[in-house]
């Protein structure tokens, strides 16, 4: 396979992952009313980890490469932080604001983390895209959505973006070292699931055995986590971590569309302008970076 096709397949896989991820917030809003977002996030991780372990079981290579413990721990903690912070942010700010703030900030944090961990120097294009994207996020949150502006919710979305950046950079480093994508995803999510397991019982366990609760966890665990992160790990091995964090813009785009069409959310003109600016900044980074 040519290098160009290699990168195209990786890019398509990450776009597909972004679409899977984009259904998360709407699913939570529709099916998790009255349920702690910490319980939803941690239970999703547990089911997702089991799904990814099954995927890895059937994709084992004959000579598996050892997963560096340092990268495993940083990636696992990053995903755990991302999940808990993101679901809490959706509860406080609504789907579009939480998703676009978290994913819009991820390329910014990825550039910083990549420099600190792997000495990947940020480029002028990255700085320009960072300024544009930051302005868009600020405008997006100026008036917020129907839930109104929530400082804690926006802060948690930014924390989620930082957690995702750590996952991005260290996972890419492990993949470069030869770790299989399926093995990487299974290892990272298994560790993250263990770290957040106590939060599974924050809201009790009765909700899991309802039709809505079971449907929510199976959807989030199997589709958005198992399938989504299998796609993402496959693509991350074929494109740079900063490029991956830009291509996953498919997530907030999908989430915003679903929030407006399915949930009937309405956004202010400032919010729509902020979304447009964030997209311009990220697309500039994708095309020029």
LOMARMI-170076 format. One record per residue (C-alpha): residue in one letter; residue number from 1; chain; x, y, z. Coordinates in steps of 0.02 Angstrom, whole numbers, plus 32768, in hexadecimal, padded with zeros to 4 digits. Layout:
<pts>
+--------+-------+-------+------+------+------+
| drenro | zator | marza |   c1 |   c2 |   c3 |
+--------+-------+-------+------+------+------+
|      A |   NUM |     A |    X |    Y |    Z |
...
+--------+-------+-------+------+------+------+
</pts>
This chain:
<pts>
+--------+-------+-------+------+------+------+
| drenro | zator | marza |   c1 |   c2 |   c3 |
+--------+-------+-------+------+------+------+
|      X |     1 |     A | 8000 | 8000 | 8000 |
|      X |     2 |     A | 8043 | 80AD | 7FD2 |
|      X |     3 |     A | 8067 | 812C | 805B |
|      X |     4 |     A | 7FDD | 819D | 8019 |
|      X |     5 |     A | 7F5A | 8114 | 8026 |
|      X |     6 |     A | 7FA1 | 80E7 | 80D0 |
|      X |     7 |     A | 7F7E | 8198 | 810F |
|      X |     8 |     A | 7ED4 | 81A2 | 80BA |
|      X |     9 |     A | 7E99 | 8103 | 810F |
|      X |    10 |     A | 7ED5 | 8148 | 81B5 |
|      X |    11 |     A | 7E7B | 81EC | 8199 |
|      X |    12 |     A | 7DD9 | 8195 | 8168 |
|      X |    13 |     A | 7DE4 | 8126 | 8202 |
|      X |    14 |     A | 7DF5 | 81BD | 8275 |
|      X |    15 |     A | 7D63 | 8215 | 821F |
|      X |    16 |     A | 7CFA | 8178 | 823A |
|      X |    17 |     A | 7D31 | 8176 | 82F0 |
|      X |    18 |     A | 7CFD | 822C | 8303 |
|      X |    19 |     A | 7C4F | 8203 | 82C3 |
|      X |    20 |     A | 7C41 | 8175 | 8341 |
|      X |    21 |     A | 7C7C | 81E8 | 83CE |
|      X |    22 |     A | 7C03 | 8270 | 8397 |
|      X |    23 |     A | 7B6B | 820A | 83CD |
|      X |    24 |     A | 7BA7 | 8203 | 8481 |
|      X |    25 |     A | 7B60 | 82A6 | 84C5 |
|      X |    26 |     A | 7AB6 | 8292 | 8472 |
|      X |    27 |     A | 7AA8 | 81E0 | 84B3 |
|      X |    28 |     A | 7AD0 | 821B | 8563 |
|      X |    29 |     A | 7A51 | 82A8 | 855A |
|      X |    30 |     A | 79C6 | 8238 | 8517 |
|      X |    31 |     A | 79E1 | 819F | 8584 |
|      X |    32 |     A | 7A3F | 81D6 | 8621 |
|      X |    33 |     A | 79C9 | 8257 | 866E |
|      X |    34 |     A | 79DE | 8256 | 872A |
|      X |    35 |     A | 7A77 | 81E4 | 8722 |
|      X |    36 |     A | 7B21 | 8221 | 875E |
|      X |    37 |     A | 7B94 | 8246 | 86CA |
|      X |    38 |     A | 7C23 | 81F7 | 872D |
|      X |    39 |     A | 7BC2 | 8154 | 8736 |
|      X |    40 |     A | 7B9B | 8159 | 867C |
|      X |    41 |     A | 7C50 | 817F | 864D |
|      X |    42 |     A | 7C9E | 80FA | 86BB |
|      X |    43 |     A | 7C20 | 8072 | 868B |
|      X |    44 |     A | 7C3B | 809D | 85D4 |
|      X |    45 |     A | 7CF7 | 8087 | 85EB |
|      X |    46 |     A | 7CDE | 7FDE | 863C |
|      X |    47 |     A | 7C70 | 7F9A | 85AF |
|      X |    48 |     A | 7CE0 | 7FEE | 852C |
|      X |    49 |     A | 7D7B | 7F9D | 8576 |
|      X |    50 |     A | 7D2A | 7EF0 | 856D |
|      X |    51 |     A | 7CFC | 7F10 | 84B7 |
|      X |    52 |     A | 7DAD | 7F49 | 848A |
|      X |    53 |     A | 7DF9 | 7EB3 | 84E3 |
|      X |    54 |     A | 7D8F | 7E41 | 8474 |
|      X |    55 |     A | 7DC7 | 7EA1 | 83D9 |
|      X |    56 |     A | 7E7E | 7E92 | 840F |
|      X |    57 |     A | 7E66 | 7DD8 | 8431 |
|      X |    58 |     A | 7E3A | 7DB9 | 837A |
|      X |    59 |     A | 7EBE | 7E30 | 8334 |
|      X |    60 |     A | 7F58 | 7DEE | 838B |
|      X |    61 |     A | 7FF8 | 7DEC | 8325 |
|      X |    62 |     A | 8077 | 7D61 | 8332 |
|      X |    63 |     A | 80FA | 7DD6 | 837C |
|      X |    64 |     A | 80A0 | 7E54 | 83EB |
|      X |    65 |     A | 8107 | 7EEA | 8423 |
|      X |    66 |     A | 8109 | 7F14 | 84DC |
|      X |    67 |     A | 80A2 | 7FAE | 850A |
|      X |    68 |     A | 8117 | 8029 | 8565 |
|      X |    69 |     A | 80D5 | 803C | 8616 |
|      X |    70 |     A | 80F2 | 80F8 | 8618 |
|      X |    71 |     A | 808B | 8113 | 857A |
|      X |    72 |     A | 8005 | 809B | 85B7 |
|      X |    73 |     A | 7FEF | 80F9 | 865A |
|      X |    74 |     A | 7FEF | 81A7 | 860C |
|      X |    75 |     A | 7F73 | 8170 | 8585 |
|      X |    76 |     A | 7F04 | 8116 | 8603 |
|      X |    77 |     A | 7EFF | 81A7 | 867C |
|      X |    78 |     A | 7EE0 | 821E | 85EA |
|      X |    79 |     A | 7E49 | 81BA | 85AE |
|      X |    80 |     A | 7E05 | 81AA | 865F |
|      X |    81 |     A | 7E10 | 8267 | 8677 |
|      X |    82 |     A | 7DC3 | 8285 | 85CC |
|      X |    83 |     A | 7D2E | 8213 | 85EB |
|      X |    84 |     A | 7D01 | 8253 | 8698 |
|      X |    85 |     A | 7D1A | 830A | 866B |
|      X |    86 |     A | 7CC0 | 8300 | 85C4 |
|      X |    87 |     A | 7C22 | 82AB | 8603 |
|      X |    88 |     A | 7C19 | 8325 | 8695 |
|      X |    89 |     A | 7C2F | 83B8 | 861E |
|      X |    90 |     A | 7BA1 | 837B | 85AE |
|      X |    91 |     A | 7B30 | 8375 | 8646 |
|      X |    92 |     A | 7B5C | 8429 | 8674 |
|      X |    93 |     A | 7B6B | 8482 | 85CD |
|      X |    94 |     A | 7B0E | 8419 | 854C |
|      X |    95 |     A | 7B4D | 83B0 | 84BC |
|      X |    96 |     A | 7B8C | 8432 | 843C |
|      X |    97 |     A | 7BEC | 84A0 | 84B7 |
|      X |    98 |     A | 7C3D | 8410 | 8515 |
|      X |    99 |     A | 7C6D | 83AF | 8479 |
|      X |   100 |     A | 7CB2 | 843F | 8413 |
|      X |   101 |     A | 7D10 | 848A | 84A7 |
|      X |   102 |     A | 7D60 | 83E3 | 84D4 |
|      X |   103 |     A | 7D8D | 83B0 | 8423 |
|      X |   104 |     A | 7DB3 | 8461 | 83EA |
|      X |   105 |     A | 7E33 | 8473 | 8475 |
|      X |   106 |     A | 7E80 | 83C7 | 8456 |
|      X |   107 |     A | 7EF2 | 83FC | 83C5 |
|      X |   108 |     A | 7F32 | 848E | 842D |
|      X |   109 |     A | 7F5B | 841E | 84C1 |
|      X |   110 |     A | 7F9F | 8397 | 844D |
|      X |   111 |     A | 8020 | 8411 | 8408 |
|      X |   112 |     A | 8057 | 8440 | 84B8 |
|      X |   113 |     A | 805B | 838D | 84F9 |
|      X |   114 |     A | 80B7 | 8350 | 845D |
|      X |   115 |     A | 813F | 83D1 | 847C |
|      X |   116 |     A | 814E | 83A6 | 8535 |
|      X |   117 |     A | 8150 | 82E9 | 8520 |
|      X |   118 |     A | 819F | 82C8 | 8476 |
|      X |   119 |     A | 81F0 | 8370 | 844F |
|      X |   120 |     A | 8185 | 8389 | 83B4 |
|      X |   121 |     A | 8199 | 8444 | 8396 |
|      X |   122 |     A | 80F7 | 84A3 | 8370 |
|      X |   123 |     A | 80F3 | 84F7 | 82C6 |
|      X |   124 |     A | 80BA | 85A6 | 8295 |
|      X |   125 |     A | 801F | 8556 | 8247 |
|      X |   126 |     A | 7FF6 | 8506 | 82EE |
|      X |   127 |     A | 8007 | 85AD | 8349 |
|      X |   128 |     A | 7F93 | 8604 | 82CD |
|      X |   129 |     A | 7F13 | 8578 | 82D7 |
|      X |   130 |     A | 7F1F | 857C | 8395 |
|      X |   131 |     A | 7EF8 | 8637 | 839C |
|      X |   132 |     A | 7E65 | 8625 | 8323 |
|      X |   133 |     A | 7E1F | 858D | 837D |
|      X |   134 |     A | 7E30 | 85DF | 8428 |
|      X |   135 |     A | 7DCF | 8677 | 83EA |
|      X |   136 |     A | 7D48 | 8604 | 83A7 |
|      X |   137 |     A | 7D39 | 85A5 | 844C |
|      X |   138 |     A | 7D2E | 864A | 84AC |
|      X |   139 |     A | 7CA4 | 8689 | 8438 |
|      X |   140 |     A | 7C4C | 85E1 | 843E |
|      X |   141 |     A | 7C41 | 85EC | 84FB |
|      X |   142 |     A | 7C19 | 86A4 | 8507 |
|      X |   143 |     A | 7B5E | 8687 | 8517 |
|      X |   144 |     A | 7B5A | 85CA | 850C |
|      X |   145 |     A | 7AC6 | 8560 | 84DA |
|      X |   146 |     A | 7A1B | 854A | 852A |
|      X |   147 |     A | 7A6C | 8512 | 85CC |
|      X |   148 |     A | 7AC5 | 85B9 | 85D9 |
|      X |   149 |     A | 7B7C | 85D9 | 85FD |
|      X |   150 |     A | 7BC5 | 8565 | 8680 |
|      X |   151 |     A | 7C79 | 8589 | 86B3 |
|      X |   152 |     A | 7C94 | 84E0 | 8705 |
|      X |   153 |     A | 7C4E | 8486 | 866D |
|      X |   154 |     A | 7CC2 | 84E4 | 85F7 |
|      X |   155 |     A | 7D56 | 84C3 | 866A |
|      X |   156 |     A | 7D2E | 8408 | 866C |
|      X |   157 |     A | 7D23 | 8408 | 85AE |
|      X |   158 |     A | 7DD1 | 8454 | 85A6 |
|      X |   159 |     A | 7E10 | 83D2 | 8622 |
|      X |   160 |     A | 7DC5 | 834D | 85B0 |
|      X |   161 |     A | 7E24 | 8397 | 851C |
|      X |   162 |     A | 7EC6 | 8390 | 8580 |
|      X |   163 |     A | 7EA7 | 82DA | 85B0 |
|      X |   164 |     A | 7E86 | 82AE | 84FA |
|      X |   165 |     A | 7F28 | 8305 | 84C8 |
|      X |   166 |     A | 7F8F | 8299 | 853F |
|      X |   167 |     A | 7F39 | 81FE | 84FA |
|      X |   168 |     A | 7F5D | 8238 | 8448 |
|      X |   169 |     A | 8016 | 8259 | 845B |
|      X |   170 |     A | 8048 | 81C3 | 84C6 |
|      X |   171 |     A | 7FDC | 814B | 8462 |
|      X |   172 |     A | 802D | 8187 | 83C1 |
|      X |   173 |     A | 80D9 | 816C | 840F |
|      X |   174 |     A | 80AA | 80BA | 8442 |
|      X |   175 |     A | 8067 | 8096 | 8393 |
|      X |   176 |     A | 8109 | 80D6 | 8348 |
|      X |   177 |     A | 8164 | 805C | 83B9 |
|      X |   178 |     A | 8104 | 7FCE | 8367 |
|      X |   179 |     A | 8071 | 7FB0 | 83DD |
|      X |   180 |     A | 7FD9 | 7F6E | 8380 |
|      X |   181 |     A | 7F46 | 7FE8 | 8375 |
|      X |   182 |     A | 7ECA | 7F6A | 83BE |
|      X |   183 |     A | 7F42 | 7F3B | 844A |
|      X |   184 |     A | 7F5F | 7FF3 | 8470 |
|      X |   185 |     A | 7EA6 | 801D | 8479 |
|      X |   186 |     A | 7E81 | 7F85 | 84E6 |
|      X |   187 |     A | 7F11 | 7FAC | 855D |
|      X |   188 |     A | 7EE9 | 8064 | 856F |
|      X |   189 |     A | 7E2F | 804C | 858C |
|      X |   190 |     A | 7E46 | 7FB9 | 8602 |
|      X |   191 |     A | 7EB7 | 8023 | 8670 |
|      X |   192 |     A | 7E41 | 80B8 | 8666 |
|      X |   193 |     A | 7DAD | 8047 | 8693 |
|      X |   194 |     A | 7E09 | 8009 | 872E |
|      X |   195 |     A | 7E35 | 80BB | 8763 |
|      X |   196 |     A | 7D80 | 80FA | 8759 |
|      X |   197 |     A | 7D29 | 8059 | 878F |
|      X |   198 |     A | 7CF1 | 809D | 883A |
|      X |   199 |     A | 7C8C | 8124 | 87E1 |
|      X |   200 |     A | 7C1D | 809D | 8794 |
|      X |   201 |     A | 7BBE | 8097 | 8839 |
|      X |   202 |     A | 7BA6 | 8153 | 8853 |
|      X |   203 |     A | 7AEE | 8148 | 881E |
|      X |   204 |     A | 7AD2 | 8096 | 885A |
|      X |   205 |     A | 7ABE | 8006 | 87DF |
|      X |   206 |     A | 7A02 | 8000 | 87C5 |
|      X |   207 |     A | 7A08 | 8073 | 872C |
|      X |   208 |     A | 7A7A | 7FF9 | 86CE |
|      X |   209 |     A | 79F1 | 7F75 | 86CD |
|      X |   210 |     A | 796B | 7FE5 | 8682 |
|      X |   211 |     A | 794B | 7FE1 | 85C6 |
|      X |   212 |     A | 798E | 8092 | 85AE |
|      X |   213 |     A | 7A24 | 8074 | 861E |
|      X |   214 |     A | 7A53 | 7FD0 | 85CA |
|      X |   215 |     A | 7A3C | 801B | 851C |
|      X |   216 |     A | 7AA5 | 80B3 | 854A |
|      X |   217 |     A | 7B37 | 804F | 8590 |
|      X |   218 |     A | 7B38 | 7FD2 | 8500 |
|      X |   219 |     A | 7B34 | 805F | 8480 |
|      X |   220 |     A | 7BBB | 80C5 | 84D7 |
|      X |   221 |     A | 7C26 | 802E | 8501 |
|      X |   222 |     A | 7C1D | 7FCA | 845F |
|      X |   223 |     A | 7BFE | 804C | 83D8 |
|      X |   224 |     A | 7C4B | 80EF | 8413 |
|      X |   225 |     A | 7CDA | 809F | 8475 |
|      X |   226 |     A | 7CFC | 7FF2 | 842D |
|      X |   227 |     A | 7CE0 | 801C | 8376 |
|      X |   228 |     A | 7D0F | 80D5 | 8382 |
|      X |   229 |     A | 7DB7 | 80BE | 83D7 |
|      X |   230 |     A | 7DE2 | 8028 | 836A |
|      X |   231 |     A | 7DD1 | 809E | 82D6 |
|      X |   232 |     A | 7E30 | 8126 | 8331 |
|      X |   233 |     A | 7EC4 | 80B8 | 8362 |
|      X |   234 |     A | 7ECD | 8075 | 82B0 |
|      X |   235 |     A | 7ED1 | 8126 | 826A |
|      X |   236 |     A | 7F48 | 816A | 82EE |
|      X |   237 |     A | 7FCE | 80F0 | 82B5 |
|      X |   238 |     A | 7FC3 | 813B | 8206 |
|      X |   239 |     A | 7FBA | 81F8 | 8227 |
|      X |   240 |     A | 800F | 8270 | 82A0 |
|      X |   241 |     A | 7FBE | 828B | 834B |
|      X |   242 |     A | 7FA0 | 8345 | 8326 |
|      X |   243 |     A | 7F4C | 8318 | 8281 |
|      X |   244 |     A | 7EE1 | 8296 | 82D9 |
|      X |   245 |     A | 7EA5 | 8315 | 8359 |
|      X |   246 |     A | 7E70 | 8384 | 82C8 |
|      X |   247 |     A | 7E1A | 82FD | 8261 |
|      X |   248 |     A | 7DB4 | 82C9 | 82F8 |
|      X |   249 |     A | 7D58 | 836F | 82DD |
|      X |   250 |     A | 7CD6 | 82F8 | 8292 |
|      X |   251 |     A | 7CA1 | 82DA | 8347 |
|      X |   252 |     A | 7C67 | 838B | 8375 |
|      X |   253 |     A | 7C1D | 83A0 | 82C7 |
|      X |   254 |     A | 7BB6 | 8301 | 82DE |
|      X |   255 |     A | 7B8A | 832D | 8392 |
|      X |   256 |     A | 7B4F | 83DC | 8365 |
|      X |   257 |     A | 7AE5 | 839C | 82D4 |
|      X |   258 |     A | 7A94 | 8317 | 8342 |
|      X |   259 |     A | 7A76 | 8393 | 83CE |
|      X |   260 |     A | 7A1A | 8409 | 8359 |
|      X |   261 |     A | 79BB | 8385 | 82F4 |
|      X |   262 |     A | 7998 | 8300 | 8379 |
|      X |   263 |     A | 7996 | 8362 | 841C |
|      X |   264 |     A | 794D | 8401 | 83D2 |
|      X |   265 |     A | 79D6 | 846E | 841C |
|      X |   266 |     A | 79E4 | 8521 | 83E2 |
|      X |   267 |     A | 7A89 | 8580 | 83E4 |
|      X |   268 |     A | 7AA7 | 863A | 83EC |
|      X |   269 |     A | 7AF3 | 8698 | 835B |
|      X |   270 |     A | 7B93 | 86A9 | 83C1 |
|      X |   271 |     A | 7B99 | 85ED | 83D7 |
|      X |   272 |     A | 7B83 | 85CC | 831C |
|      X |   273 |     A | 7C09 | 864D | 82F5 |
|      X |   274 |     A | 7C7C | 85FB | 8374 |
|      X |   275 |     A | 7C5E | 8550 | 8326 |
|      X |   276 |     A | 7C89 | 8596 | 827A |
|      X |   277 |     A | 7D2A | 85E6 | 82BA |
|      X |   278 |     A | 7D60 | 8547 | 8312 |
|      X |   279 |     A | 7D42 | 84E3 | 8272 |
|      X |   280 |     A | 7DA6 | 8562 | 820C |
|      X |   281 |     A | 7E37 | 8558 | 8286 |
|      X |   282 |     A | 7E39 | 849A | 8289 |
|      X |   283 |     A | 7E25 | 8489 | 81CE |
|      X |   284 |     A | 7EB5 | 8503 | 81B6 |
|      X |   285 |     A | 7F1E | 8496 | 8228 |
|      X |   286 |     A | 7EEA | 83FA | 81CB |
|      X |   287 |     A | 7F12 | 843D | 811E |
|      X |   288 |     A | 7FAD | 84A4 | 8143 |
|      X |   289 |     A | 7FF4 | 8442 | 81D6 |
+--------+-------+-------+------+------+------+
</pts>
